[in-house]
Amino acid sequence: MSTVFFSDLAKAVASILVVMLLFELGLRLTGTKYESSFYESDPVLYMTWRPKAQGWEAKEGENFIRINSLGMRDRERSVTPAAGVTRIALLGDSVVAAGEVPLEKTAAQVLEAKLQTALGPNHPIEVLNFGVGGYTLSQELLLLQTRVWAFRPDIVILVLSPSSVPSCDRRLYPASVPFFTLQDGQLMPDPKNRPPAGSSSDARRWHAFLGDLMNHVRLLQMIRKATQDGIPEEIAKIEGRKRQRNKHILEMWIRPPSSPAEENAWQVAEGMLASMVQQAQRHRAEFWLSAVGPEIEENPDIAKRDTFLKNQHVSEFNYAEARLQSIAATHGINFISLEPRLLEYAEKNQLSLRGFFNTRENYGHWNESGNAAAAAILAECLMLNSPELKSEGHWTSSLTGGGPLTSP
């Protein structure tokens, strides 16, 4: 090949690089941010946080997230607790991970601060955040089995979401996640489970390199968003259809089961919760359960709540919560009823517990007020009812007095 060819090729490559650089500078100067890469494949859990990943959460609010070296959305922790420390493991999905707010404003960190204030300096306490966005109840069970107990928690709190029960039957929840089945009353891994192909150590290292590179280059983030979200959305518009959400998630929160698959999901969910409390008993830890409903359940506008219920042809929200509370009573699980208290607080203060500057009010995940309110309720229940804590300190409810809650 001639020297002219290579010279022209070099000029073309240089021109492309200059355009890309100018595009990158433009995105940064305008403050444009896109979702970053935080996850990696796992042979057991199928998906976990990628240790030391960092980048922006930009769908709801704008928040810079750092994953610690142990793969948690938390500050750095030691696996083995220091002498005299009481440890609480907080499990859940994106509501618990709370990527939409700064770390110190998450329910886990606010709960730690509130309990530490109540217990005093002579009783150190840690609340470890094991929340992972998108986790199903099966993944919570596997996380507890394979990782959480290594941290020696004294108390485990699991916060479920409306997707937790539907995700217990693959007919209702078509996703690449692990499933369990009941065989003669025994909980067993579903033989159809297939861990993701990219879960080998070599594949995870390569993915980590590409993910970290993407998190530093906003042009790559923009391309990723377009290919994963924007382009499918535009195709759906052209074809005259809407991208569908899983209808079972809301249906199963507000109504009794209407199919064998839905009833099976409830039975498998009960089996998994029973297994989790049995693990806790073997490890001499308290096991607590709570649940967070859809955002409309915390909306302080009674007219909007009533309209929603009327459109859904139901009279109340709490079918799933009531059934979970019954399961908890059957298996000796401590239950914390979050939603009634959250609604009471939101109504009293006419305050949106969800929503950010770039979303509508009362939408999506908890904002800072929602995280603070949830932490106050959890702290109060633990201080008044936990054998590990209730005799150790003094508690005054943060929800009384009517003023907005703030993080310590």
BAVEXKE-335378 format. One record per residue (C-alpha): y, z, x; residue number from 1; residue in one letter. Coordinates in nm, 2 decimals. Layout:
// BAVEXKE-335378
ATOM       yy       zz       xx    nr   rest
ATOM        Y        Z        X   NUM      a
...
***
This chain:
// BAVEXKE-335378
ATOM       yy       zz       xx    nr   rest
ATOM     0.00     0.00     0.00     1      m
ATOM     0.35    -0.08     0.12     2      s
ATOM     0.61     0.16     0.23     3      t
ATOM     0.83     0.04    -0.05     4      v
ATOM     0.57     0.15    -0.31     5      f
ATOM     0.55     0.51    -0.17     6      f
ATOM     0.93     0.52    -0.15     7      s
ATOM     0.96     0.42    -0.52     8      d
ATOM     0.69     0.67    -0.61     9      l
ATOM     0.87     0.95    -0.43    10      a
ATOM     1.20     0.86    -0.60    11      k
ATOM     1.03     0.87    -0.94    12      a
ATOM     0.86     1.20    -0.88    13      v
ATOM     1.19     1.34    -0.75    14      a
ATOM     1.37     1.22    -1.06    15      s
ATOM     1.12     1.38    -1.28    16      i
ATOM     1.15     1.71    -1.09    17      l
ATOM     1.53     1.70    -1.12    18      v
ATOM     1.51     1.64    -1.49    19      v
ATOM     1.26     1.92    -1.53    20      m
ATOM     1.48     2.15    -1.33    21      l
ATOM     1.79     2.07    -1.53    22      l
ATOM     1.59     2.12    -1.85    23      f
ATOM     1.47     2.46    -1.72    24      e
ATOM     1.83     2.56    -1.62    25      l
ATOM     1.95     2.46    -1.97    26      g
ATOM     1.69     2.67    -2.15    27      l
ATOM     1.78     2.97    -1.93    28      r
ATOM     2.16     2.92    -1.97    29      l
ATOM     2.14     2.90    -2.34    30      t
ATOM     1.92     3.21    -2.36    31      g
ATOM     1.63     3.02    -2.52    32      t
ATOM     1.31     3.22    -2.51    33      k
ATOM     0.95     3.14    -2.62    34      y
ATOM     0.63     3.34    -2.66    35      e
ATOM     0.46     3.43    -2.33    36      s
ATOM     0.10     3.43    -2.23    37      s
ATOM    -0.05     3.79    -2.24    38      f
ATOM    -0.42     3.75    -2.31    39      y
ATOM    -0.74     3.66    -2.13    40      e
ATOM    -1.10     3.60    -2.24    41      s
ATOM    -1.36     3.88    -2.22    42      d
ATOM    -1.74     3.85    -2.25    43      p
ATOM    -1.76     4.16    -2.48    44      v
ATOM    -1.43     4.19    -2.66    45      l
ATOM    -1.37     3.81    -2.66    46      y
ATOM    -1.00     3.87    -2.60    47      m
ATOM    -0.80     4.14    -2.42    48      t
ATOM    -0.46     4.19    -2.27    49      w
ATOM    -0.43     4.04    -1.92    50      r
ATOM    -0.36     4.31    -1.67    51      p
ATOM     0.00     4.30    -1.52    52      k
ATOM     0.10     4.01    -1.75    53      a
ATOM     0.47     4.01    -1.84    54      q
ATOM     0.70     3.80    -2.05    55      g
ATOM     0.89     3.76    -2.38    56      w
ATOM     0.80     3.84    -2.74    57      e
ATOM     1.04     3.62    -2.93    58      a
ATOM     0.89     3.56    -3.28    59      k
ATOM     1.02     3.88    -3.42    60      e
ATOM     1.32     4.02    -3.22    61      g
ATOM     1.34     3.95    -2.85    62      e
ATOM     1.16     4.20    -2.63    63      n
ATOM     1.03     4.18    -2.27    64      f
ATOM     0.67     4.30    -2.25    65      i
ATOM     0.48     4.43    -1.95    66      r
ATOM     0.10     4.49    -1.96    67      i
ATOM    -0.01     4.77    -1.72    68      n
ATOM    -0.27     4.73    -1.45    69      s
ATOM    -0.54     4.87    -1.68    70      l
ATOM    -0.48     4.60    -1.95    71      g
ATOM    -0.28     4.82    -2.19    72      m
ATOM     0.06     4.77    -2.35    73      r
ATOM     0.16     5.10    -2.21    74      d
ATOM     0.32     5.26    -1.90    75      r
ATOM     0.09     5.30    -1.60    76      e
ATOM    -0.19     5.55    -1.67    77      r
ATOM    -0.48     5.70    -1.47    78      s
ATOM    -0.83     5.66    -1.61    79      v
ATOM    -0.91     6.03    -1.54    80      t
ATOM    -0.67     6.27    -1.71    81      p
ATOM    -0.50     6.54    -1.51    82      a
ATOM    -0.61     6.90    -1.56    83      a
ATOM    -0.48     7.06    -1.88    84      g
ATOM    -0.37     6.73    -2.04    85      v
ATOM    -0.45     6.66    -2.40    86      t
ATOM    -0.51     6.29    -2.45    87      r
ATOM    -0.48     6.09    -2.77    88      i
ATOM    -0.61     5.73    -2.78    89      a
ATOM    -0.43     5.52    -3.04    90      l
ATOM    -0.62     5.21    -3.15    91      l
ATOM    -0.51     4.92    -3.37    92      g
ATOM    -0.39     4.57    -3.38    93      d
ATOM    -0.04     4.42    -3.33    94      s
ATOM     0.12     4.69    -3.55    95      v
ATOM     0.01     4.96    -3.29    96      v
ATOM     0.07     4.73    -2.99    97      a
ATOM     0.43     4.69    -3.12    98      a
ATOM     0.53     4.41    -2.89    99      g
ATOM     0.84     4.35    -3.10   100      e
ATOM     1.01     4.67    -2.98   101      v
ATOM     1.08     4.82    -2.63   102      p
ATOM     0.79     5.03    -2.50   103      l
ATOM     0.98     5.36    -2.54   104      e
ATOM     1.04     5.28    -2.91   105      k
ATOM     0.67     5.21    -2.99   106      t
ATOM     0.50     5.45    -3.23   107      a
ATOM     0.27     5.56    -2.94   108      a
ATOM     0.55     5.66    -2.71   109      q
ATOM     0.75     5.82    -2.98   110      v
ATOM     0.45     6.01    -3.10   111      l
ATOM     0.39     6.13    -2.74   112      e
ATOM     0.75     6.25    -2.71   113      a
ATOM     0.75     6.43    -3.05   114      k
ATOM     0.42     6.61    -2.98   115      l
ATOM     0.54     6.71    -2.63   116      q
ATOM     0.86     6.86    -2.77   117      t
ATOM     0.66     7.05    -3.03   118      a
ATOM     0.39     7.17    -2.78   119      l
ATOM     0.63     7.26    -2.50   120      g
ATOM     0.60     7.20    -2.12   121      p
ATOM     0.29     7.42    -2.08   122      n
ATOM     0.08     7.19    -2.29   123      h
ATOM     0.11     6.83    -2.14   124      p
ATOM     0.01     6.55    -2.38   125      i
ATOM    -0.05     6.18    -2.34   126      e
ATOM    -0.07     5.91    -2.61   127      v
ATOM    -0.25     5.61    -2.47   128      l
ATOM    -0.18     5.28    -2.65   129      n
ATOM    -0.50     5.08    -2.69   130      f
ATOM    -0.34     4.85    -2.95   131      g
ATOM    -0.41     4.48    -2.91   132      v
ATOM    -0.26     4.20    -3.12   133      g
ATOM    -0.51     4.03    -3.34   134      g
ATOM    -0.79     4.28    -3.30   135      y
ATOM    -1.05     4.31    -3.57   136      t
ATOM    -1.25     4.62    -3.67   137      l
ATOM    -1.55     4.49    -3.47   138      s
ATOM    -1.33     4.46    -3.16   139      q
ATOM    -1.20     4.82    -3.21   140      e
ATOM    -1.55     4.94    -3.22   141      l
ATOM    -1.64     4.76    -2.90   142      l
ATOM    -1.32     4.87    -2.73   143      l
ATOM    -1.41     5.23    -2.81   144      l
ATOM    -1.76     5.19    -2.69   145      q
ATOM    -1.68     5.01    -2.36   146      t
ATOM    -1.34     5.13    -2.25   147      r
ATOM    -1.17     5.41    -2.44   148      v
ATOM    -1.42     5.69    -2.36   149      w
ATOM    -1.37     5.64    -1.99   150      a
ATOM    -1.02     5.78    -2.04   151      f
ATOM    -1.17     6.10    -2.19   152      r
ATOM    -0.95     6.13    -2.50   153      p
ATOM    -0.95     6.45    -2.70   154      d
ATOM    -0.83     6.27    -3.02   155      i
ATOM    -0.88     5.91    -3.13   156      v
ATOM    -0.66     5.76    -3.40   157      i
ATOM    -0.75     5.42    -3.55   158      l
ATOM    -0.49     5.24    -3.75   159      v
ATOM    -0.63     4.96    -3.97   160      l
ATOM    -0.44     4.67    -4.12   161      s
ATOM    -0.51     4.45    -4.42   162      p
ATOM    -0.71     4.21    -4.21   163      s
ATOM    -0.95     4.48    -4.08   164      s
ATOM    -1.20     4.47    -4.36   165      v
ATOM    -1.20     4.09    -4.43   166      p
ATOM    -1.27     4.04    -4.06   167      s
ATOM    -1.61     4.22    -4.10   168      c
ATOM    -1.77     3.91    -4.26   169      d
ATOM    -1.76     3.57    -4.08   170      r
ATOM    -1.76     3.39    -4.42   171      r
ATOM    -1.42     3.55    -4.49   172      l
ATOM    -1.28     3.54    -4.15   173      y
ATOM    -1.35     3.22    -3.96   174      p
ATOM    -1.23     3.31    -3.61   175      a
ATOM    -1.38     3.34    -3.26   176      s
ATOM    -1.44     3.71    -3.27   177      v
ATOM    -1.75     3.93    -3.25   178      p
ATOM    -1.92     4.03    -3.58   179      f
ATOM    -2.17     4.30    -3.68   180      f
ATOM    -2.43     4.30    -3.96   181      t
ATOM    -2.63     4.56    -4.14   182      l
ATOM    -3.01     4.54    -4.11   183      q
ATOM    -3.20     4.80    -4.31   184      d
ATOM    -2.89     5.01    -4.30   185      g
ATOM    -2.85     4.99    -3.93   186      q
ATOM    -2.54     4.83    -3.76   187      l
ATOM    -2.64     4.54    -3.53   188      m
ATOM    -2.45     4.27    -3.34   189      p
ATOM    -2.45     3.95    -3.53   190      d
ATOM    -2.70     3.71    -3.36   191      p
ATOM    -2.46     3.42    -3.42   192      k
ATOM    -2.20     3.58    -3.18   193      n
ATOM    -2.10     3.35    -2.90   194      r
ATOM    -1.86     3.50    -2.64   195      p
ATOM    -1.58     3.26    -2.53   196      p
ATOM    -1.67     3.01    -2.26   197      a
ATOM    -1.38     3.11    -2.04   198      g
ATOM    -1.48     3.48    -2.00   199      s
ATOM    -1.64     3.45    -1.65   200      s
ATOM    -1.45     3.62    -1.37   201      s
ATOM    -1.36     3.29    -1.20   202      d
ATOM    -1.23     3.15    -1.53   203      a
ATOM    -1.02     3.46    -1.60   204      r
ATOM    -0.86     3.44    -1.25   205      r
ATOM    -0.77     3.08    -1.31   206      w
ATOM    -0.63     3.15    -1.65   207      h
ATOM    -0.43     3.45    -1.51   208      a
ATOM    -0.27     3.22    -1.25   209      f
ATOM    -0.18     2.96    -1.51   210      l
ATOM    -0.06     3.22    -1.76   211      g
ATOM     0.16     3.39    -1.50   212      d
ATOM     0.30     3.05    -1.40   213      l
ATOM     0.38     2.97    -1.76   214      m
ATOM     0.55     3.31    -1.81   215      n
ATOM     0.80     3.22    -1.53   216      h
ATOM     0.87     2.86    -1.65   217      v
ATOM     1.04     2.83    -1.99   218      r
ATOM     0.98     2.46    -2.00   219      l
ATOM     0.61     2.52    -1.99   220      l
ATOM     0.65     2.79    -2.26   221      q
ATOM     0.83     2.53    -2.48   222      m
ATOM     0.55     2.28    -2.43   223      i
ATOM     0.29     2.54    -2.52   224      r
ATOM     0.48     2.64    -2.84   225      k
ATOM     0.51     2.27    -2.94   226      a
ATOM     0.14     2.20    -2.89   227      t
ATOM     0.01     2.53    -3.05   228      q
ATOM     0.26     2.57    -3.33   229      d
ATOM     0.53     2.31    -3.37   230      g
ATOM     0.32     1.99    -3.37   231      i
ATOM     0.05     2.13    -3.61   232      p
ATOM     0.34     2.24    -3.84   233      e
ATOM     0.50     1.90    -3.84   234      e
ATOM     0.17     1.73    -3.90   235      i
ATOM     0.12     1.96    -4.20   236      a
ATOM     0.46     1.87    -4.33   237      k
ATOM     0.40     1.50    -4.30   238      i
ATOM     0.07     1.53    -4.48   239      e
ATOM     0.24     1.72    -4.76   240      g
ATOM     0.05     2.05    -4.72   241      r
ATOM     0.12     2.40    -4.60   242      k
ATOM    -0.07     2.57    -4.32   243      r
ATOM    -0.29     2.82    -4.50   244      q
ATOM    -0.32     3.19    -4.44   245      r
ATOM    -0.64     3.38    -4.50   246      n
ATOM    -0.62     3.46    -4.87   247      k
ATOM    -0.89     3.73    -4.84   248      h
ATOM    -0.66     3.95    -4.64   249      i
ATOM    -0.42     4.03    -4.93   250      l
ATOM    -0.68     4.00    -5.20   251      e
ATOM    -0.91     4.26    -5.04   252      m
ATOM    -0.62     4.50    -4.99   253      w
ATOM    -0.51     4.52    -5.35   254      i
ATOM    -0.84     4.44    -5.54   255      r
ATOM    -1.20     4.54    -5.56   256      p
ATOM    -1.46     4.30    -5.41   257      p
ATOM    -1.51     3.99    -5.61   258      s
ATOM    -1.80     3.83    -5.41   259      s
ATOM    -2.11     3.93    -5.21   260      p
ATOM    -1.92     3.84    -4.89   261      a
ATOM    -1.63     4.08    -4.98   262      e
ATOM    -1.87     4.36    -5.07   263      e
ATOM    -2.07     4.30    -4.75   264      n
ATOM    -1.74     4.32    -4.55   265      a
ATOM    -1.68     4.67    -4.70   266      w
ATOM    -2.03     4.79    -4.62   267      q
ATOM    -2.01     4.66    -4.26   268      v
ATOM    -1.67     4.82    -4.22   269      a
ATOM    -1.81     5.15    -4.34   270      e
ATOM    -2.10     5.12    -4.10   271      g
ATOM    -1.86     5.06    -3.81   272      m
ATOM    -1.64     5.35    -3.90   273      l
ATOM    -1.95     5.58    -3.93   274      a
ATOM    -2.05     5.46    -3.58   275      s
ATOM    -1.71     5.54    -3.44   276      m
ATOM    -1.70     5.89    -3.57   277      v
ATOM    -2.05     5.95    -3.44   278      q
ATOM    -1.93     5.84    -3.10   279      q
ATOM    -1.64     6.07    -3.12   280      a
ATOM    -1.87     6.36    -3.21   281      q
ATOM    -2.09     6.29    -2.90   282      r
ATOM    -1.78     6.29    -2.69   283      h
ATOM    -1.64     6.60    -2.86   284      r
ATOM    -1.33     6.42    -2.97   285      a
ATOM    -1.15     6.43    -3.30   286      e
ATOM    -1.16     6.10    -3.49   287      f
ATOM    -0.87     6.01    -3.72   288      w
ATOM    -0.82     5.71    -3.95   289      l
ATOM    -0.52     5.56    -4.11   290      s
ATOM    -0.42     5.22    -4.26   291      a
ATOM    -0.10     5.01    -4.28   292      v
ATOM    -0.06     4.77    -4.57   293      g
ATOM     0.14     4.45    -4.62   294      p
ATOM     0.52     4.47    -4.57   295      e
ATOM     0.60     4.46    -4.94   296      i
ATOM     0.44     4.80    -4.97   297      e
ATOM     0.72     4.95    -4.77   298      e
ATOM     1.00     4.75    -4.92   299      n
ATOM     1.26     5.00    -5.06   300      p
ATOM     1.36     4.76    -5.34   301      d
ATOM     1.15     4.87    -5.64   302      i
ATOM     1.23     4.55    -5.83   303      a
ATOM     1.08     4.34    -5.55   304      k
ATOM     0.77     4.56    -5.54   305      r
ATOM     0.73     4.55    -5.91   306      d
ATOM     0.77     4.17    -5.92   307      t
ATOM     0.50     4.14    -5.65   308      f
ATOM     0.26     4.35    -5.84   309      l
ATOM     0.32     4.17    -6.16   310      k
ATOM     0.27     3.83    -5.99   311      n
ATOM    -0.06     3.96    -5.84   312      q
ATOM    -0.17     4.10    -6.18   313      h
ATOM    -0.23     4.45    -6.04   314      v
ATOM    -0.06     4.78    -6.11   315      s
ATOM    -0.06     4.93    -5.76   316      e
ATOM    -0.12     4.85    -5.39   317      f
ATOM    -0.37     5.11    -5.29   318      n
ATOM    -0.72     4.98    -5.36   319      y
ATOM    -0.81     4.94    -4.99   320      a
ATOM    -0.64     5.26    -4.88   321      e
ATOM    -0.81     5.46    -5.15   322      a
ATOM    -1.15     5.32    -5.06   323      r
ATOM    -1.09     5.39    -4.69   324      l
ATOM    -1.00     5.74    -4.78   325      q
ATOM    -1.32     5.78    -4.97   326      s
ATOM    -1.52     5.64    -4.68   327      i
ATOM    -1.34     5.89    -4.45   328      a
ATOM    -1.44     6.18    -4.68   329      a
ATOM    -1.80     6.07    -4.69   330      t
ATOM    -1.83     6.06    -4.31   331      h
ATOM    -1.62     6.35    -4.22   332      g
ATOM    -1.33     6.14    -4.08   333      i
ATOM    -0.98     6.28    -4.08   334      n
ATOM    -0.75     6.05    -4.29   335      f
ATOM    -0.37     6.01    -4.26   336      i
ATOM    -0.21     5.84    -4.56   337      s
ATOM     0.08     5.65    -4.40   338      l
ATOM     0.21     5.41    -4.66   339      e
ATOM     0.32     5.65    -4.93   340      p
ATOM     0.52     5.85    -4.68   341      r
ATOM     0.67     5.54    -4.52   342      l
ATOM     0.78     5.41    -4.86   343      l
ATOM     0.93     5.75    -4.96   344      e
ATOM     1.13     5.75    -4.64   345      y
ATOM     1.25     5.38    -4.68   346      a
ATOM     1.35     5.45    -5.04   347      e
ATOM     1.54     5.77    -4.96   348      k
ATOM     1.74     5.60    -4.68   349      n
ATOM     1.74     5.24    -4.83   350      q
ATOM     1.62     5.13    -4.49   351      l
ATOM     1.41     4.83    -4.38   352      s
ATOM     1.12     4.95    -4.17   353      l
ATOM     1.03     4.60    -4.08   354      r
ATOM     1.23     4.29    -3.98   355      g
ATOM     1.45     4.19    -3.69   356      f
ATOM     1.77     4.00    -3.62   357      f
ATOM     1.58     3.67    -3.62   358      n
ATOM     1.37     3.74    -3.93   359      t
ATOM     1.44     3.85    -4.29   360      r
ATOM     1.45     4.21    -4.38   361      e
ATOM     1.13     4.39    -4.47   362      n
ATOM     0.92     4.12    -4.30   363      y
ATOM     0.65     4.13    -4.04   364      g
ATOM     0.60     4.41    -3.80   365      h
ATOM     0.76     4.75    -3.78   366      w
ATOM     1.10     4.76    -3.62   367      n
ATOM     1.23     5.06    -3.43   368      e
ATOM     1.28     5.26    -3.75   369      s
ATOM     0.93     5.17    -3.87   370      g
ATOM     0.77     5.28    -3.55   371      n
ATOM     0.97     5.60    -3.54   372      a
ATOM     0.88     5.69    -3.90   373      a
ATOM     0.51     5.62    -3.85   374      a
ATOM     0.52     5.83    -3.53   375      a
ATOM     0.68     6.12    -3.72   376      a
ATOM     0.42     6.11    -3.99   377      i
ATOM     0.13     6.10    -3.74   378      l
ATOM     0.28     6.38    -3.54   379      a
ATOM     0.33     6.60    -3.85   380      e
ATOM    -0.03     6.54    -3.96   381      c
ATOM    -0.17     6.62    -3.62   382      l
ATOM     0.04     6.94    -3.57   383      m
ATOM    -0.05     7.07    -3.91   384      l
ATOM    -0.42     6.97    -3.92   385      n
ATOM    -0.57     6.89    -3.58   386      s
ATOM    -0.79     7.17    -3.44   387      p
ATOM    -0.68     7.05    -3.10   388      e
ATOM    -0.31     7.09    -3.16   389      l
ATOM    -0.22     7.29    -3.48   390      k
ATOM    -0.23     7.64    -3.32   391      s
ATOM    -0.05     7.53    -3.00   392      e
ATOM     0.31     7.47    -3.11   393      g
ATOM     0.57     7.47    -3.38   394      h
ATOM     0.64     7.18    -3.60   395      w
ATOM     0.94     7.09    -3.82   396      t
ATOM     0.91     6.77    -4.02   397      s
ATOM     1.13     6.49    -3.89   398      s
ATOM     1.11     6.32    -4.23   399      l
ATOM     1.31     6.59    -4.41   400      t
ATOM     1.68     6.59    -4.42   401      g
ATOM     1.72     6.23    -4.53   402      g
ATOM     1.88     6.08    -4.21   403      g
ATOM     1.75     5.78    -4.02   404      p
ATOM     1.48     5.87    -3.77   405      l
ATOM     1.55     5.81    -3.41   406      t
ATOM     1.32     5.81    -3.11   407      s
ATOM     1.35     6.11    -2.88   408      p
***
